[in-house]
């Protein structure tokens, strides 16, 4: 069972770190997605559990960093230089296979954590 945490209210330009615990299995990939009201859930970043290979959406590349701690079975999303447009509910997810940006192809989901960025 995936548990996401770490959301909150921050100012533009600040940093925030999200955590997702409770999964971490060999041959799985872990991902972070986000969703705002009225919009579809979108891919933010993904990481392979075995090798730590990462993928980022263009909108967060260079600002966000995904990582995992195998011992703690935890995936992190370090969010730096946040912008107002990063405001969303962030979800962690897992699937077997490769990292994909297609939301429908991820089948384990945690509850969301709200990130609000004030400008």
C-alpha positions as CSV (number, residue, x, y, z in Angstrom):
1,X,0.0,0.0,0.0
2,X,1.4,3.3,-1.1
3,X,1.5,6.2,1.4
4,X,2.4,9.7,0.1
5,X,3.3,12.5,2.4
6,X,5.1,15.8,2.6
7,X,2.7,18.2,0.9
8,X,2.1,21.7,2.2
9,X,2.0,25.4,1.5
10,X,5.2,26.9,0.2
11,X,6.2,30.1,-1.6
12,X,7.4,30.3,-5.1
13,X,11.1,29.6,-5.3
14,X,11.1,27.4,-2.2
15,X,11.8,23.7,-1.9
16,X,9.7,20.8,-0.7
17,X,10.2,17.1,-0.4
18,X,7.5,14.5,-0.9
19,X,7.8,10.9,0.3
20,X,6.1,7.7,-0.8
21,X,6.4,4.6,1.4
22,X,5.1,1.1,1.5
23,X,6.1,-0.5,-1.8
24,X,9.6,-0.9,-3.2
25,X,9.7,-4.2,-5.0
26,X,12.2,-5.6,-7.5
27,X,11.2,-5.2,-11.1
28,X,8.8,-2.4,-10.3
29,X,9.0,1.2,-11.3
30,X,7.7,4.0,-9.1
31,X,6.3,7.3,-10.3
32,X,5.0,10.6,-9.2
33,X,1.9,12.2,-10.8
34,X,0.0,15.4,-10.2
35,X,-3.5,16.6,-10.8
36,X,-5.3,19.9,-10.6
37,X,-9.1,20.4,-10.6
38,X,-10.6,20.0,-14.0
39,X,-7.4,18.5,-15.5
40,X,-6.2,15.0,-16.1
41,X,-3.6,13.5,-13.9
42,X,-0.2,14.0,-15.4
43,X,3.2,12.3,-15.2
44,X,5.8,14.1,-13.2
45,X,8.7,11.7,-12.7
46,X,9.5,8.0,-12.5
47,X,12.3,5.8,-11.3
48,X,13.2,2.1,-11.7
49,X,13.5,0.3,-8.4
50,X,16.3,-1.9,-9.5
51,X,18.7,0.5,-11.1
52,X,17.5,4.0,-10.2
53,X,17.0,5.1,-13.8
54,X,15.0,8.3,-13.9
55,X,12.6,10.0,-16.2
56,X,11.1,13.5,-15.9
57,X,8.4,15.6,-17.4
58,X,9.8,18.6,-19.3
59,X,7.9,20.9,-17.0
60,X,9.9,19.8,-14.0
61,X,13.3,18.8,-15.5
62,X,16.1,20.5,-13.8
63,X,14.0,21.5,-10.7
64,X,12.7,18.2,-9.4
65,X,14.7,15.1,-8.4
66,X,13.3,11.7,-7.8
67,X,15.2,9.1,-5.7
68,X,14.6,6.0,-3.8
69,X,15.9,4.4,-0.6
70,X,15.7,0.7,-0.9
71,X,16.2,0.0,2.8
72,X,13.3,2.3,3.7
73,X,11.2,1.2,0.7
74,X,10.7,4.9,0.1
75,X,10.6,7.1,-3.0
76,X,11.2,10.8,-2.7
77,X,10.4,13.8,-4.9
78,X,12.6,16.7,-4.1
79,X,11.0,19.8,-5.5
80,X,13.2,22.9,-5.9
81,X,12.4,26.3,-7.2
82,X,8.7,25.6,-7.1
83,X,6.3,27.6,-9.2
84,X,2.7,28.5,-8.8
85,X,1.9,26.1,-11.6
86,X,3.3,23.2,-9.6
87,X,0.3,23.5,-7.3
88,X,-1.6,20.2,-7.4
89,X,-2.4,17.0,-5.6
90,X,0.6,14.8,-6.0
91,X,0.2,11.0,-6.2
92,X,2.7,8.2,-6.1
93,X,2.2,5.1,-8.2
94,X,3.8,1.8,-9.1
95,X,3.8,-0.7,-11.9
96,X,5.8,-3.6,-13.3
97,X,7.9,-2.9,-16.3
98,X,9.2,0.3,-17.8
99,X,8.5,3.8,-16.8
100,X,5.7,5.2,-18.9
101,X,4.1,8.6,-18.9
102,X,0.6,7.1,-19.6
103,X,-1.4,7.4,-16.4
104,X,-3.7,4.5,-17.4
105,X,-0.8,2.1,-17.4
106,X,0.0,2.5,-13.7
107,X,-2.0,0.3,-11.5
108,X,-1.0,0.8,-7.9
109,X,-1.8,4.2,-6.5
110,X,-1.4,5.9,-3.2
111,X,-3.6,8.7,-1.8
112,X,-2.6,12.2,-2.8
113,X,-0.8,14.9,-1.0
114,X,-1.6,18.5,-1.7
115,X,1.1,20.9,-2.7
116,X,0.2,24.6,-2.8
117,X,2.6,27.2,-4.1
118,X,1.9,30.8,-3.4
119,X,3.3,33.4,-5.8
